[in-house]
Amino acid sequence: MTSTVVGVTLTTAAVAPTYISQAIKHTEPQVRQGFQSLLKSGFGGSCYRGGFPLQMSKQEATVD
């Protein structure tokens, strides 16, 4: 009984990396696309893209 459990455990440990690597290869494009959309919407899309005016206005100059 014990040897059977040990054999099944070793077989599972030997075969599991193959299935895990196949699952990672299958989901990698979906994960990459999700990260890209997150970066575009969360960080890149809401930033102010314009520059700053070269001269300071009088109101900005008087603020302490």
Secondary structure, 3 states (H helix, E strand, C coil): CHHHHHHHHHHHHHHHHHHHHHHHHHHHHHHHHHHHHHHHHHHHCCCCCCCCCCCCCHHHHHCC
